[in-house]
Amino acid sequence: MRKPTHPEKLYLDFDSFFASAEQQLNPALQGRAVAVVPLDSPHTSVIAASRQAKPFGIKTGTSVREAREKCPDIVFIEARPDIYVKLHNRILETIERCVPIASVRSIDEVSCSLLASEAREAEALVARIKRALRDEIGPILTCSIGISVNELLAKIAAEMDKPDGFVLLDHADLPGRLFDLELRDLPGISKGMEARLGEAGVTDIKGLWDLAPKHARAIWNSVEGERFVSALHGYAVEKPETVKRMFGHGRNLPPDWRAPEKVLQCARLLTLSAARRLRRSHFRAGAMSYTIGVRRDSRVTLEGQFRPARDDHTFLNCLNELHGKLLKSGEMRNISNVTVVLHDLSGEEEASRDLFDTGASMKQRGQWERVSDMLDKVRVRHGSKALNLGPVNGPGNYIGSKIAFGRIPEAEDF
């Protein structure tokens, strides 16, 4: 495994991105405690808190009621994913003028590859990036930057001096500068993984550093453990390309959207949004999962299967059947959220003919596929609510276009 001779990766992580974006776009919010929420409801939770809100203990996952109790003057802003995506694209253009972007990891995180000459002038490069962002985007939306020999260490470095900081980690800094961190400070070490490490006798960064790669593989029960420890030691470990396995959306439901007919209406909108993404990516799906969550933190999932399809009609018919089964089972009570996932993917042109597939059924599917394609084109040209199979309104705004980890909505999602 290769050990880089110089820092090869720059990782840029924006500070409180959604809340800072709202403050940047609205001067009246600057200097105030701001929390971004997924929908305008007293029963939802915070998805981003401004740096002025964080000292009150407000963070991602804090309920609106708790946030208001901790900070009576806090301002709640309903998320505007379309605005954030446009801002994200402007940010990428600005960064690209300073250094080429290797990977966009999320809406507020990017990874860049550095030449040896750029690594030697790391401080000047970082200053140039920050100055360009301040001039092009504004002074409120700041970022923290880490530079190191691989992406994992660069990401760790970016977290070490927030907000608006810069940390360079080279081989000479390892492992000493890592020992001030907790296990949970490292990306990829969740609460569950911390518990598994604890069971193996690893309770701090030194213990993790001392792990043999094969032992880490056993703890993770995956080659990812071996990759993680090798990267921590400064080896060049590249992330394998992610294989697309599903298209799905979920939604937390306010109290006035928890009746079974409202749940179905929301699920239909989520299904249609997932189907549009599936078609844009040139896939077909052979199965659908329909999940409802209830307030006692339990979930019920039903799955339906069908021949590989890409049309709204097939997916909505399956959803209606699954919803009917849930109604009959008596599970549609105290619902707090709903999720729809299209999976068992195949390429758009890979569908094989079923032995019992008649000419009539093939013709009908072709017609529904053309209808779905036509609806997609109308929505792109005339707006997201121009034409739909069924209701167009759901709980809150931006049904199916939520910004999730690892996925940034496209313009056609809105």
C-alpha positions as CSV (number, residue, x, y, z in Angstrom):
1,M,0.0,0.0,0.0
2,R,1.4,3.4,-1.0
3,K,2.3,6.0,1.6
4,P,2.2,9.5,0.1
5,T,5.3,11.6,0.4
6,H,3.4,14.9,0.7
7,P,-0.1,16.0,1.6
8,E,-2.3,15.0,-1.3
9,K,-5.8,15.9,-0.1
10,L,-7.7,19.1,0.8
11,Y,-11.0,18.7,2.6
12,L,-13.4,21.7,2.8
13,D,-16.3,21.6,5.2
14,F,-18.7,24.5,5.6
15,D,-19.7,25.7,9.1
16,S,-23.4,25.2,10.0
17,F,-24.1,25.3,6.3
18,F,-27.9,25.5,6.1
19,A,-28.2,28.0,9.0
20,S,-25.3,30.1,7.7
21,A,-26.8,30.1,4.2
22,E,-30.0,31.6,5.6
23,Q,-28.0,34.2,7.5
24,Q,-26.0,35.0,4.4
25,L,-29.1,35.4,2.3
26,N,-31.0,37.4,4.9
27,P,-29.0,40.1,6.8
28,A,-31.8,40.4,9.4
29,L,-30.8,36.9,10.6
30,Q,-27.1,37.7,11.0
31,G,-25.9,37.5,14.6
32,R,-29.1,35.8,15.7
33,A,-29.7,32.2,16.9
34,V,-31.2,30.4,13.9
35,A,-32.5,26.9,13.5
36,V,-33.4,25.3,10.2
37,V,-36.3,22.8,10.3
38,P,-37.7,20.5,7.6
39,L,-41.2,21.8,7.9
40,D,-43.2,24.5,9.6
41,S,-44.5,22.5,12.6
42,P,-44.0,22.6,16.4
43,H,-43.6,18.8,16.3
44,T,-40.5,18.6,14.1
45,S,-36.8,18.8,14.9
46,V,-33.8,21.0,14.0
47,I,-31.7,19.9,11.0
48,A,-29.2,22.7,11.4
49,A,-28.3,25.3,14.0
50,S,-26.4,28.5,13.6
51,R,-23.2,29.1,15.5
52,Q,-25.1,31.5,17.7
53,A,-27.6,28.8,18.6
54,K,-25.1,26.1,19.4
55,P,-23.9,27.5,22.8
56,F,-27.5,27.0,24.0
57,G,-27.1,23.3,23.4
58,I,-29.2,23.4,20.2
59,K,-28.0,20.9,17.5
60,T,-29.2,18.6,14.8
61,G,-32.1,16.5,16.3
62,T,-33.1,19.0,19.0
63,S,-36.9,19.2,19.0
64,V,-38.5,22.6,18.2
65,R,-40.0,22.7,21.7
66,E,-36.7,22.0,23.4
67,A,-34.9,24.6,21.3
68,R,-37.4,27.2,22.1
69,E,-37.1,26.4,25.8
70,K,-33.3,26.7,25.7
71,C,-33.3,29.9,23.6
72,P,-36.7,31.8,23.6
73,D,-35.4,34.2,20.9
74,I,-34.4,31.6,18.4
75,V,-35.7,32.0,14.8
76,F,-37.0,28.9,13.0
77,I,-36.6,28.8,9.3
78,E,-38.2,26.2,7.0
79,A,-35.5,24.5,4.9
80,R,-35.3,25.7,1.2
81,P,-33.4,22.9,-0.5
82,D,-33.7,24.5,-4.0
83,I,-32.0,27.6,-2.7
84,Y,-29.2,25.6,-1.0
85,V,-28.5,23.6,-4.1
86,K,-28.2,26.8,-6.2
87,L,-25.8,28.2,-3.6
88,H,-23.9,24.9,-3.6
89,N,-23.4,25.1,-7.3
90,R,-22.0,28.6,-7.1
91,I,-19.7,27.5,-4.3
92,L,-18.3,24.7,-6.5
93,E,-17.6,27.1,-9.3
94,T,-15.7,29.4,-6.9
95,I,-13.6,26.6,-5.4
96,E,-12.8,25.2,-8.9
97,R,-11.2,28.5,-9.8
98,C,-8.7,27.9,-7.0
99,V,-8.2,24.1,-7.0
100,P,-9.8,21.3,-8.9
101,I,-12.5,19.4,-7.0
102,A,-12.0,15.6,-6.9
103,S,-15.2,14.6,-5.2
104,V,-18.3,16.3,-3.9
105,R,-19.0,14.4,-0.6
106,S,-22.2,16.3,0.4
107,I,-23.8,19.7,-0.1
108,D,-21.3,21.2,2.3
109,E,-18.2,19.1,1.9
110,V,-15.8,18.6,-1.0
111,S,-12.5,16.8,-1.4
112,C,-9.7,18.1,-3.6
113,S,-6.5,16.5,-4.8
114,L,-3.3,18.5,-4.4
115,L,-0.1,18.6,-6.4
116,A,3.2,18.6,-4.5
117,S,3.7,22.3,-5.4
118,E,0.2,23.2,-4.0
119,A,1.0,21.2,-0.8
120,R,4.2,23.2,-0.3
121,E,2.1,26.4,-0.5
122,A,-0.8,25.0,1.6
123,E,-1.4,28.0,3.8
124,A,-1.4,30.4,0.8
125,L,-3.8,28.1,-1.1
126,V,-6.2,27.9,1.8
127,A,-6.2,31.7,2.2
128,R,-6.9,32.1,-1.5
129,I,-9.9,29.7,-1.3
130,K,-11.3,31.5,1.7
131,R,-10.9,34.9,0.2
132,A,-12.6,33.8,-3.1
133,L,-15.5,32.4,-1.2
134,R,-15.8,35.5,0.9
135,D,-15.7,37.7,-2.2
136,E,-18.1,35.6,-4.3
137,I,-20.5,34.2,-1.7
138,G,-20.2,36.4,1.4
139,P,-18.5,36.6,4.8
140,I,-21.1,34.7,6.8
141,L,-20.9,31.3,5.1
142,T,-17.4,30.3,6.3
143,C,-15.6,27.0,5.9
144,S,-13.0,24.9,7.7
145,I,-10.3,23.3,5.7
146,G,-8.1,20.3,6.4
147,I,-5.1,19.2,4.4
148,S,-3.4,15.8,4.8
149,V,-1.9,12.8,3.1
150,N,-5.3,11.2,2.5
151,E,-9.0,12.1,2.6
152,L,-9.8,10.6,6.0
153,L,-7.0,12.5,7.7
154,A,-7.9,15.7,5.8
155,K,-11.5,15.4,6.9
156,I,-10.4,14.9,10.5
157,A,-8.1,17.9,10.2
158,A,-11.0,20.0,8.9
159,E,-13.0,19.2,12.1
160,M,-10.1,20.1,14.4
161,D,-10.4,23.9,14.2
162,K,-14.0,24.9,13.6
163,P,-15.4,27.4,12.7
164,D,-13.4,29.0,9.9
165,G,-10.2,27.1,10.7
166,F,-7.3,25.4,8.9
167,V,-5.3,22.4,10.1
168,L,-2.5,20.6,8.2
169,L,-1.7,17.1,9.3
170,D,1.4,15.5,7.8
171,H,3.2,12.3,8.7
172,A,5.3,14.0,11.3
173,D,2.1,15.0,13.1
174,L,0.9,11.4,13.5
175,P,-0.3,10.0,15.7
176,G,0.4,12.7,18.4
177,R,-2.0,15.3,17.2
178,L,-4.8,12.7,17.0
179,F,-4.5,11.8,20.7
180,D,-6.5,14.9,21.8
181,L,-9.6,13.6,20.0
182,E,-12.3,11.2,21.2
183,L,-13.2,8.2,19.1
184,R,-16.6,9.7,18.3
185,D,-14.7,12.7,16.8
186,L,-13.6,10.6,13.9
187,P,-15.8,10.3,10.8
188,G,-17.3,6.9,10.6
189,I,-17.1,6.1,14.3
190,S,-20.8,6.0,15.3
191,K,-22.2,5.3,18.7
192,G,-22.6,1.6,17.7
193,M,-19.1,1.4,16.3
194,E,-17.7,3.0,19.4
195,A,-19.5,0.2,21.4
196,R,-18.0,-2.5,19.2
197,L,-14.6,-1.1,19.6
198,G,-15.1,-0.9,23.4
199,E,-16.0,-4.6,23.4
200,A,-12.7,-5.2,21.7
201,G,-10.8,-3.2,24.4
202,V,-10.4,-0.1,22.2
203,T,-11.5,3.0,24.2
204,D,-9.3,5.8,22.8
205,I,-7.4,7.0,19.7
206,K,-4.2,5.3,20.9
207,G,-6.0,2.0,21.1
208,L,-7.4,2.5,17.7
209,W,-3.9,3.5,16.3
210,D,-2.4,0.3,17.8
211,L,-5.0,-2.0,16.1
212,A,-3.6,-4.4,13.5
213,P,-5.5,-3.9,10.2
214,K,-6.7,-7.5,10.2
215,H,-8.1,-7.0,13.8
216,A,-9.9,-3.9,12.6
217,R,-11.4,-5.8,9.8
218,A,-12.8,-8.3,12.3
219,I,-14.2,-5.6,14.5
220,W,-15.9,-3.8,11.6
221,N,-16.9,-7.2,10.1
222,S,-15.8,-5.6,6.8
223,V,-12.8,-4.7,4.8
224,E,-13.8,-1.1,5.7
225,G,-12.1,-1.6,9.1
226,E,-8.8,-2.4,7.5
227,R,-9.1,0.5,5.2
228,F,-10.0,2.9,8.1
229,V,-7.0,1.9,10.2
230,S,-4.6,2.0,7.2
231,A,-5.8,5.5,6.3
232,L,-5.4,6.6,9.9
233,H,-1.8,5.6,9.6
234,G,-1.3,7.8,6.6
235,Y,-1.6,5.4,3.7
236,A,-3.3,6.3,0.5
237,V,-6.7,4.5,0.7
238,E,-9.2,5.4,-2.0
239,K,-12.9,4.9,-1.5
240,P,-14.4,2.4,-3.9
241,E,-17.1,3.8,-6.2
242,T,-20.6,3.4,-4.7
243,V,-22.9,1.1,-6.6
244,K,-26.5,2.5,-6.8
245,R,-28.8,0.0,-5.0
246,M,-32.1,2.0,-4.5
247,F,-34.1,5.1,-5.0
248,G,-36.1,6.2,-2.0
249,H,-37.5,9.1,0.0
250,G,-38.9,9.4,3.5
251,R,-40.9,12.1,5.4
252,N,-41.6,12.9,9.0
253,L,-45.3,13.6,9.4
254,P,-46.9,16.5,11.3
255,P,-50.0,15.5,13.4
256,D,-52.5,16.6,10.7
257,W,-50.9,14.2,8.2
258,R,-51.1,11.0,10.2
259,A,-54.5,9.8,9.1
260,P,-54.2,6.7,6.8
261,E,-55.5,8.6,3.7
262,K,-53.0,11.4,4.3
263,V,-50.2,9.0,4.8
264,L,-51.0,7.4,1.4
265,Q,-51.1,10.8,-0.2
266,C,-47.7,11.6,1.1
267,A,-46.4,8.2,0.1
268,R,-47.6,8.6,-3.4
269,L,-45.7,11.9,-3.8
270,L,-42.6,10.2,-2.4
271,T,-43.0,7.3,-4.8
272,L,-43.4,9.7,-7.8
273,S,-40.3,11.6,-6.8
274,A,-38.2,8.4,-6.5
275,A,-39.6,7.2,-9.8
276,R,-38.5,10.4,-11.6
277,R,-35.0,10.0,-10.2
278,L,-34.9,6.3,-11.3
279,R,-35.8,7.3,-14.8
280,R,-33.2,10.1,-15.0
281,S,-30.6,7.5,-14.0
282,H,-31.8,5.0,-16.6
283,F,-32.8,2.2,-14.2
284,R,-35.7,-0.1,-13.7
285,A,-36.9,-1.4,-10.3
286,G,-38.2,-4.8,-9.5
287,A,-39.4,-4.2,-5.9
288,M,-40.8,-1.6,-3.6
289,S,-40.5,-1.3,0.2
290,Y,-43.2,0.7,2.1
291,T,-42.3,1.6,5.7
292,I,-44.3,3.4,8.4
293,G,-42.7,4.5,11.7
294,V,-44.7,5.0,14.8
295,R,-44.1,7.1,17.9
296,R,-42.9,4.3,20.0
297,D,-39.9,4.0,17.8
298,S,-40.9,0.9,15.9
299,R,-41.3,0.3,12.2
300,V,-43.4,-1.8,10.0
301,T,-42.2,-2.6,6.4
302,L,-44.0,-4.4,3.6
303,E,-42.5,-5.3,0.3
304,G,-44.0,-5.7,-3.1
305,Q,-42.4,-7.2,-6.2
306,F,-43.1,-6.8,-9.9
307,R,-41.4,-7.3,-13.3
308,P,-38.7,-4.6,-13.8
309,A,-40.5,-1.4,-14.3
310,R,-39.9,2.4,-14.7
311,D,-43.4,3.8,-15.0
312,D,-45.4,5.6,-12.3
313,H,-48.5,3.4,-12.9
314,T,-46.7,0.2,-11.8
315,F,-45.2,1.8,-8.7
316,L,-48.4,3.4,-7.6
317,N,-50.4,0.2,-8.0
318,C,-47.9,-1.6,-5.8
319,L,-48.0,1.2,-3.2
320,N,-51.8,1.0,-3.1
321,E,-51.7,-2.8,-2.5
322,L,-49.1,-2.4,0.3
323,H,-51.1,0.4,1.9
324,G,-54.3,-1.7,1.8
325,K,-52.5,-4.6,3.5
326,L,-51.3,-2.3,6.3
327,L,-54.8,-1.0,6.8
328,K,-56.2,-4.5,7.1
329,S,-53.4,-5.4,9.6
330,G,-54.4,-2.6,11.9
331,E,-50.9,-1.1,11.9
332,M,-51.9,2.3,10.6
333,R,-52.0,4.0,14.1
334,N,-49.8,6.6,15.7
335,I,-47.8,7.1,12.5
336,S,-44.9,9.5,12.7
337,N,-43.1,9.0,9.4
338,V,-43.3,7.2,6.1
339,T,-40.7,5.9,3.6
340,V,-40.9,4.5,0.1
341,V,-37.9,2.8,-1.6
342,L,-37.6,1.4,-5.1
343,H,-34.9,-1.3,-5.3
344,D,-33.9,-4.6,-7.0
345,L,-32.5,-2.3,-9.7
346,S,-31.5,-3.2,-13.3
347,G,-30.4,-1.2,-16.3
348,E,-33.1,0.5,-18.3
349,E,-32.5,-1.8,-21.3
350,E,-31.9,-5.0,-19.3
351,A,-35.5,-6.0,-18.8
352,S,-36.0,-9.6,-20.0
353,R,-39.3,-10.8,-21.4
354,D,-41.4,-12.9,-19.0
355,L,-42.6,-16.3,-20.4
356,F,-46.2,-15.3,-19.6
357,D,-45.8,-11.7,-20.8
358,T,-48.5,-11.2,-23.4
359,G,-48.3,-8.7,-26.2
360,A,-51.2,-6.7,-24.7
361,S,-49.5,-6.3,-21.3
362,M,-46.2,-5.3,-23.0
363,K,-48.1,-2.7,-25.1
364,Q,-49.9,-1.4,-21.9
365,R,-46.6,-1.0,-20.0
366,G,-45.1,0.8,-23.0
367,Q,-48.0,3.2,-22.9
368,W,-47.6,3.9,-19.2
369,E,-43.8,4.4,-19.7
370,R,-44.5,7.0,-22.4
371,V,-47.0,8.7,-20.1
372,S,-44.5,8.9,-17.3
373,D,-41.8,10.3,-19.6
374,M,-44.3,12.9,-20.8
375,L,-45.1,13.9,-17.3
376,D,-41.4,14.3,-16.5
377,K,-40.9,16.6,-19.4
378,V,-44.0,18.7,-18.5
379,R,-42.7,19.1,-14.9
380,V,-39.3,20.2,-16.1
381,R,-40.7,22.8,-18.5
382,H,-43.6,24.1,-16.4
383,G,-42.8,23.4,-12.8
384,S,-43.1,20.6,-10.3
385,K,-46.9,21.0,-9.8
386,A,-47.8,21.4,-13.4
387,L,-49.0,17.8,-13.9
388,N,-49.2,14.8,-11.7
389,L,-50.9,11.4,-11.2
390,G,-53.0,12.4,-8.2
391,P,-52.6,15.2,-5.5
392,V,-49.6,17.5,-5.7
393,N,-49.6,18.8,-2.2
394,G,-47.9,17.1,0.7
395,P,-46.8,17.9,4.3
396,G,-44.5,20.9,4.0
397,N,-42.6,21.9,0.9
398,Y,-40.1,20.0,-1.3
399,I,-41.6,16.5,-1.1
400,G,-38.9,14.1,-2.3
401,S,-36.2,16.8,-2.7
402,K,-34.8,16.7,0.8
403,I,-31.0,17.1,0.9
404,A,-29.7,13.8,2.3
405,F,-26.2,12.6,3.1
406,G,-24.5,11.6,-0.1
407,R,-27.2,12.9,-2.4
408,I,-27.8,16.5,-3.6
409,P,-31.1,17.1,-5.4
410,E,-31.0,18.0,-9.0
411,A,-33.0,20.9,-10.5
412,E,-35.6,18.5,-11.8
413,D,-36.4,17.4,-8.2
414,F,-38.0,20.8,-7.4
